[in-house]
Amino acid sequence: MTKSSGKTGSDTPASSGALAEMVQPDRTIGFSDSFGRDTLIKIGVLTILLVALHFKLLDVMVRKWVSDSNWHHGFIIPLFSIYLFYIRRMELYAARRKISSLGLALMLLSLFGGMYVVLRRVPGSYWLAQMSMVVMLFGLVLYLGGWSIIRITWLPILFLMFALPIPELLYSRIAVPLQNIAAEGAVIILRVLSVEISSEASALDVTSRSGVSHGLTVADACSGMRLLMAFCALGVAMAYLDYKPIWQRLILVAAAVPIAVFCNVIRVAITCWMYHIDKPELGQGFMHTFAGIVMLIPAFGLLWLLAWILQRVFVDEEPPGGRHEEADS
C-alpha cells in the first residue's frame, strides 16, 4: 500500500505538466514576429524609392483632390485601404513570405510604362501613369511577399484606384449621360406629382405654382459622378469586409451603380420641387450642396438593405455530408 501510493504521487506532477502543455493555447503571432528588422528596412527603402519616383504624380493627384469637389473622397480611399489591411493583419502575419521575381518584373514594367505615357504625352497620361503607380505597388508587395501575401492584400492595393482622378474626356463621357438620366428621371417623378415640367437632354423647364417658368440645367456637379464613384468604392468595400459567396459580392458591387444613379435622380427632383413651390433659395447654393450630402444616407441605407436581404433570405445550402463530417470530426 505504501509503495503503490508513492508511485502515484511521483506520476501526478508529470501527468499534470503534460496535460497543461496540451491545453496551453498557441502564442499569437504579432507584428514583430512576422516582420523582422531586415524586412522592415527593405520595405522602408523600397517605399521611399516608390514615393520619390512618383512624387510629381502624387502632387498632381493631391491637388486634384483639394481643388475638385468630385474627388474630395480621394483622401478617404487610402485610409480605408489601410483599414482593409488592418482587419486581415493576423492572416498577413501568419502568411509565409517568399521573394517573387515576377513582382520585380512587374515593378520595372509599370515604371517604364508610366514614364513612357508621360513623356509621349499620351491622352490621359497622368491617369495612366497613376494607375501604373498602383500596379508598381502591387509588384512591390508581390516581390517582397510572394503569392501568399498577394492573396490577402490584392484588393486593398487595387482599391486605391478609386482615388485616381479620371481624365476630363472620360469624365465627360460618363457625366453627360448621367446628367440626362437625372433630368429624365426627375421629370417622371414630378409629373406623377402633377408638376408641370419638361426636359431636353439635361435642360429642364419647371413651372411654379405661381405660374413662373424656371429654366434649370443639370450641371456637371449634379451629374451624380461624385456619388457614383463613392458608392462603387463603398460597394467593393462592403463586398470585401464580411464573408459572402462570390455571387453576393458581385451583386453588391454592381448594385452600387443603379443605387447612386437613383439617389441622384431624387436629389434633382427635390431641387426642381423647391422651384415649383416658389422656394428657389432652397434649391441653390449651400442647400443644393447639402442635399447632395444628405442623399448619401438613403443611398447607404439601400446598399445595406440589399446586403441584409442577400445574407438573410438567400442562405447557401450546406454541402451534402457536411453535418456527418462535422460529427465524425
N, C-alpha and C positions, 0 to 999 in steps of 0.2 A: 504493500500500500504506500509506504513512504517513497520507494523508488519510482513508482508509477507517477505519483503526484509531482515529484521533482522533474521528471521528463516533460510533463505537461507545462510546467512553469517555464522551462527553458525554451519551448517551442512557441509560446504565445507571443512574445515580442517580435520574433522573426515573422510569424504569420501576420501580425498586425501591420508590420512595416511593409510587407509585400502587398497587402491589401490597400494600404494607404497610397502606395505608388501606383496601383492600378486605377484607383478612383481619382487621383490627382489630375485636374484639368490641364490641358496643354497650354503652354505660355503663349499669349497673344503676340503675334509678330507686329512690331512697331516700325516707325519710320527709320529710326537709327539702325535697326536690324536689316532692313531692306536696302537702304541707301547708305553705303559706306562713304568714307571721305573721298576716295578716288573717283567714285561715281558722281558725287556732288560737284567735284572740280570739273569733270568732263561736261556735265550738264551746264554748269555756270559759264564755262569758256565758250561752248558752242552757242548758248543762248545769247551771250553778249555779241558774238560774231553775227548771229542771225539778225539781231536788232540793228547793229551797225550797218550791215549790208542793205537793210530795208528802211533806214531812218527816214529817207525822203518820202517813201510811200506811206509810212506811218504818220508822218507830219501832214501830208495831204489828206489822209483819211480822217484824222482827228479834227482838222479844220472843217471838214465837211460835216462831221457830227455836230460841231458847235454852230455852224452858220445855217445849216439846212434843218428845219424842223422835222422834215420827213425822216431824218436819220439821227435824231436825238437818242433813239433807243440803242445806237451803236455803243454807247458807254456801258449799257447793261449787259450786252451779249458776252463780252469776255468774263465778266463777273459770274454770270450764270454758267458759263463753260467751266470755270474753276469749281463751282459748286457741283457740277456733274462729275468732275474728277473726285471731289471730296467724298461723295456718297458711296463711291466704289473704291475707296482708298485701301480697304482691307484686302480686296482682291488684287489690287495693284501691288501691295506689299508682298503678298504671298506668291505672285506670279514669278516664274523663272525667266530671267533675262538672258538674252543671247545676242551678240553682235550680228547684224544683218548687213551684208554688202549691198543688198538690193536697196536698203534705205539710203546708203551713201550715194548710189547711182541716182536715186530719185531726187536727192538733195541737189546734186550737180545739174541734173536735167532741168529742175524747176528754176534754179538760179540762172542758168544760161537762157532759158525760155523767157523769164521775166525781163532780163537785160535786153533781149532781142526785141520784144514788143515795144519797150520804152524807147530804145534807140532808133528803131524804124518808124516810130510814131504810128503804130497800128491803131485804128479806131478803137476807142475804149481801152487804150494801152494801160492806163493806171489801174483800171479794174482787173484786167487780165494779169497784170504784174502783182496786184494784191492777192489774187487767187493763187498765183504761183508761190506767194509767201506762205499761205496756209498749207499748200502741198509740200513746201520745203520743211515746214514744222512737222508735218506727218512723216516725211522721210527721216527727219532727225530722231523722232521717237522710235521709228522702225529700226534705224541704225543702232541706237543705244540699247533698245529693249527687245527687239525681235517681234515675232508674230504673236506671242503670248501676251505681250503688253499692248499691241495694237488692237487685239480683240476687245480689250477693256476701254481703250482710250480713243478709238477711231471717231465715235460720234461727238464727244466733247471737242475734238480738234476740228472736225468739219463743220460743227455748229458755228464756228467763228465766221463762216462765210455769210451768215445773216447780217453781220456788221459791215460788210463791204458795200459801199455806195455804188449802185449800178450806173452805167453811163447814161447821159441825158437822153440819147437817142432811144435806147432800150427802155428807159423810164417812160418816155412819151408814148411809145408803142403799147405799153401796158396801161398807162394812166388814162389815155384818151378813151378806150373802150369802157374803162371803169367809170369815167365821168358820164358817158352816155347811158350806161346801165343805171347809175344813180339817179339821173334825170328821169328816165322812163319809169323806173320803179316808184319814184316819188309821185309821178303823175297818176299811176294806177292806184296807189294808196289814197291820195287826196280826192280823186274822183269818186271813190267809194264813200267818202265823207262829204260829197256834194260840193266840193270846191271847184270853182271854175279855173282850170289850169290847162296849159298846153305846152308842148315841148318840141324843139327841133334840135336834134343832136344833144348838146349839153346846155342849150339855151332854154330857159323856162319863162313863161309869162303867167303870172298869178294875179287874179283879180280879188281885191279885198272886199270885205263886207260893205264897206262904204262906197264901193264902185271904182276905186283907184286901181289902175293896172301897174304891176311891178314887173319889170324885166330883170330876171336873175340869170346868172351863169354859174354852172358847177365848175369851179376853177380847179387848177391842179391840186391845191391844198385840200379840196373837198372830194378828190377822186377816190379816196379810201386807200391809197397806196401805203400810207403810214400804218393804218390798221391792218392791212393785208400782210405787210412784212412782219409786223409784230406778232400777228396771230399764226403765221406759218412757223415762226420760231417757237411760239408757245405750244403749238400742236406737236412739233417734234419733241419738245421737252417733256410734255405730258405722256407721250408715247414711250419715252425712254425711262421715266422715273420709276414706274411700277411695272411689275411683271405682267405682261399681257401676251396673248397669242399674236403672231405676226399680222394676221388679218385685221385684228382690232387696232393695232398700231397704225397700219396703213389707212384705215378709215378715219382715225383721229387726225392724221396729218392732212388727208385730202379734205376733210370737213372744215378745216380752218379757213379755206378759201371762200366757200359759199357763206359761212357764218360772218366773216369780215365784210363781204360784199353786202349781205342783207342788213347788217347793222349800220353800214354807211348809208344805205337807202333810207333807213329810218331817220338817220340824222338829217339828211337833205329834206325829207318830208316834214320834219319838225321845224326846220328853218323856214320852209315855204308856208307852213301853218302860221307862224308868227307874223308874216306879212299879210296873210289872209285875215287875221283878227285885228289888223291895224296896230300891231305891236312890233314894227320893224326893228326897233332898237334891241329886241331880244334875239334877233337873228343876225346881229352884226358884232364885229369886234370881239371883245372878251367872251361874251355869251356864246358866240358861234364856236370859238375855240374850246370853251368849257364843255359845250355839248359834245364835241368830238372826244374829249377825255372821258366824259360820263358814259359814252357808248361802249367803253371798254368793259364796263361792269356787266351789261347783258350779254356781250359777246363772250366774255369769260364764262358766264353762267351757262350759256348754251353749250359751250365746249365741255364744261364739267358735267352737265346733264347727259350729254352724249356718252362720255366716258363711263358715267354711272350706269346708264342703260346697258351698255355693252358688257360691263362686268357683272351686273345683276341678272339680266334677262338671258343673255346668250352665254350660258355656262358650258364649258367644254366637258364632254363626257369623259369619264375615267377610262383609260385604256383597258382592254379586256385582260383579266387576270391580275389587275393592279392590286386588288384587295387581298387576293391569295398570296401574292408575292410579299406584300407587307406583313401578312400574318406569319408567313414562313420565316421572314427575317427577324 
